[in-house]
């Protein structure tokens, strides 16, 4: 195969970007058409008392004879819209963001196709495994954010009372903004092993560094978890922080110290 010039690489990158944008556009159209059903059965599902995670909490409470309000609370919330154009723009933006989320495996595949010719065989194997792991972990984080983190946060914030004189009315914009941020943040947080591996390739971190600053990292993870889930109870904090700590340990296992990296073949 002839060696590609800079302009050949640039042209190939342009084709990759067009394919990615095309996939996003097609998915966005599909989600736009299906959005009324998705809103009723997926996006607004955490607003209802029969949501799977709320039912799980009540089942745990009943089986263990727990009387704490955290396990026994009946919960539902009604959203209000105070912006004339909000439903239309939320319809479009939500379809776009859902297309971005679901296209992540394709995005990683295109990245792999673009960079793999420039890698050594041992590097290709590592990058391929990392991209597959990155795709899987992203969706695990998204699902955890949707089924656990966001419902807990929603239930806490909508039932929090600053004063008995204030009636909480949750707007559609506020609900969607928090929904997207929390779910996407959890998806991105689960990319920690992938980010760490990339940083190790650049020589910015190594196994010794991560082990040395493990305690500092745990403190930062707990602080970030407290920001993402401002419920204040140990259960919710543990639900977010423990998986992130496990991911940090997984990052240590995935990377190698610089002096132990395999050398490329001459």
N, C-alpha and C positions, 0 to 999 in steps of 0.2 A: 504494500500500500504506500502510495506517495505521501511524503510529509506535507502536512497542511500548513499553509501560510497563516499569518495573523488575520488576514481578511477572510480566509476560508473558515477559521474558527468563529469569527464575528458573524459570518453568514449562517453558520450552523446554530449559533446561539440565538440568532433572530428566528430561525425556524422553530427552535425549542420553545421560545417565548410565545410564538403564535399558536403552537399546538396547545400549550398550557392555557392560554387565554381562550382558545376555542372550546376546550373541555369545560372550563369554568362557565363560559357563556351558555353552552348547551345544558349543563346542570342547573344553572340559574333559571333558565326558561322552564325546565321541568319542575323545579321547586316553586316557581311563581304560579304555575298552573295548579299544583297540589297544595299550595299554602293554606287555603281555608280548612282543609282536612287536617293538615299538620298543626295548625294553630289549635284546633279543637282537641285533638287527640295526643299531641306531643308537647308543644310549647306551653300550652296552658294547663297541662296535666298536673303540675305541682300545685296548682291553685285549688285542687279538689281533695276532699278528705279521703277518697278511695285510692289516692296515688300509692304506688307499690311500696315506697319507702315508709310512708306514714302507717300503712297497714302492717309492715314488718315491725315497726316500733311498738305498735299496740299488741302484736302477737308476742313479742318478747316480754312486754310488761305483763301480759296475762299468764304466760307460761312460768314466769319467775315471781308472780304475785307482787309486782312492783306497782306502787301507788303514786309515784312521782309524776307530776304533770307532764314531764318530758315524754313519757311513754303512753300516757292515757289521753292526751289532749286531742279533742276533735278540732279539725282545722279546715277552713276554706276561706277564700278571698275573692272578692269581686273587683274587677278592674274598671276604671273609668277613663274616658277619653275627653280631653279638654282642648285638643288641637284639631282643627278642621281637616288639615291635610295629613295628620299623623298616620291614620290607617294605610293610606296609599304608599307613603314613603317607607313605612315599616314593612309593608308587604314586599317592596322591592329590595330593601337593604337586608332583610332576613333571608330572602331567597339567595342573595349574593353570598352572604356569610356562610350559609349552609352549603353552598356549592364549593366554597373555598375549603371548608372542613372536610367534606367527603372526597375532594380531589387530592388530598394530601398524599395518598399512596402513589397516584399517578405523577404528582410533582416530584416525589423522591425517585421514581423510576426514570423520569426524564433527566434528573440530575445525574443519576448513575450512568445512563447512556452517554451523557455529554463528557463526563470526566474519566470514565473507565479506560479509554484508549491511552490516556496519559499516565496511567498507573502501572506499577510493577505487579506481577502476578500475586505476590503475597499482600500487596496493598489492595488489589481488587477484591480479594476474598474478605479482608477486614471491612472495607467500605460497604460491600454488598450486605454483609451481616448487620452492620450498623444501621443502614438505611431501612432494612426490614424490621429491625428492632425498633427504630425510631417511629415507623408507621404504626406498629402495634402499640407501642407505649403511648403515642399521641391519642389513639382512640380509647385506650384504657382510661387515660386521664379525662377525656371528654365524657365518657360514660359515667365515671365516678363523679365528675362535676354535675352532670345532669341528674343522676339518681340519688345522690347523697348530699353533696356540698351545697348546691343551690337550694334544694328543698329545705334544708336546715336553716340556711341563711334567710330565706324568704319567710319561714315560719317565725323566726326570731324577730326580724325587723317589722313584720306586719302586726305582731302582737305586742311589741314594745310600746309602753305608754309613758310619755313625758308628763302628761297631765290627763286627768279624767275628763277634762273639758275639751280635749282635742280628739277628734275622730279621724282615724287613719283611713284615707282614701288613696289607693295606689293607682297612679296613672299608667296608661299603656306604655308610654315612653320610658318611664322609670323601670317598669318591669322588664321590658326588652333589653334596655341598656345593661342592667345588672345580670340578666340571664346570659347575654352574649359574653360579657366580660368574665364572669365566673367560670362558665363552661370552657371558654377558650383559654383562660389562665390555667386551668387545671390540665388541659391538653398540652399546653406549652411547658408547664412545670414537669410533666412526665418525660419531656425531652432532655432532662438533665444528663442522663448517661451519654446521649449523642453529642451534646454540647461539650461535655467534658472530654470526650474522645477527640473531637475536632481541636480543642485547645491543646490537647497533648500532642497532636500532630504538628502544631505550630510551635511546640516547645515551651508553651506558657505554663503548663501544669504537668505533674507526673504523680506516680503512685505515692512517693515519699511525701510530696507536698500535701496531697489530699489527706494522708494519714496524720501528718503533723498538725493540720488545722481542722481536724474532725470536730473537736469541741466547739470551735468558733462557727463552723458550718451548721451544727445542730442548733445553736442559739439563733442563727440567722433564719434557718428553716422554720423554727417555732414562731419567730417573730412574723415572718411572711404568712404563715398559716393563720396566725391571729388576725392579720389584716384582711386576708381573704375571707375568713369566716368569723365575723365579729360577734359571735353568739356568747362568748365568755364561759361556756361550760367545757369541762375537761373532755367530754366525749367527742364533741365536734372538733375540738382542737387536735385530739389524737387521730381522728379519722383522716385529717389532712396531713398532719405532720409526720406520722409514722410511715406512710407510704413514701413520702419525700426523703425521709432518712434512709429507708431501705434502698431507694434509688441512688442516693449518694454512695452507699456501700457498694451497690452494683457498679457504679462508675469506677470505683477503685479497682474492682475485679477486672473491668474491661480493658483498662489501659496498662501500659508497661512503662517502666522507667526508661529514660532515654538511652542509657547505656546497654539495655537489654533488648532494644528494638533490633529486628533482623536487618542486615545490610542488604541493599539492592545488589543484584547480580551484575557483574561487569558486562 
